[in-house]
């Protein structure tokens, strides 16, 4: 994920703007080691929202997540790649908005699979995605596909000192 091109302080209580490095560093140190729950929000073809928990991970300055090909999330992303990913990090609630890009590059799949294995999910690269002895019951059968989130905007609200709230804008 590149550095933001613009930052806006959203705090209405006088706290300074939060640096993007705070969010980035928390993602780097907490995934895959911490037990974090990420949620991906997508848009159904009729415009209704859809949100679901997902296995996400930060690797090489990029946020990745997986999805079974038959899930509502995967079908929504195939029609409209716009999405958001939200997580509560230690001291910071973070939502990143952007577009999901499918990842099929074997080298990237292998690097991300290695990071998932480090965190306890024994992912192996197969058929352009991942296979493992277990996955979320709602994911359907393997292979599970990998997506890269290309950010356009992120919002962070600090729930620990130093407090604050900021929006970071990214350009592609």
Secondary structure by P-SEA (a helix, b strand, c coil): cccccbbbbccccccccccaaaaaaaaaaaccccbbbbbbbbbccccbbbbbbbbccccccbbbbbbccccaaaaaaaacccbbbbbbcccbbbbbbbbbbbbccaaaaaaaaaaaaaaccccccccccccccccccccccccbbbbbbbccbbbbbbcccccccbbbbbcc
